[in-house]
Amino acid sequence: MPDLPSLDGLTSTQLIELLEDAQRAYMAAVEREKAEAASAQQQLITLAEQLGQQIAALTAIVEAPAESLDPVQAVRTIAGALGQVTELARQSVLVGAQAAEMHH
């Protein structure tokens, strides 16, 4: 714990000013954390929506009648979607790790 300055010799007005300054600093820190948490939450929501789009693309291929599929295009679409899913998972882990660091 850091050494605190001596409060001896301070007037009650000075003590009140110190407490008010400390309260303002604390409230500003709380607001920053709230904003950072909201940003992380929004990033995760966006990533989840993008993941849902990739899953929908994969589902469409799986559910399509075999005769309507171009095999080469289907493989390309699957590979692209899986690449996107991997990237979205990586980004989600990074956002989660950053959010966890904010709370420590």
ABEGO torsion letter per residue (X at the ends): XBBBBBABGBBAAAAAAAAAAAAAAAAAAAAAAAAAAAAAAAAAAAAAAAAAAAAAAAAAAAABBAAABBAAAAAAAAAAAAAAAAAAAAAAAAAAAAAAAAAX
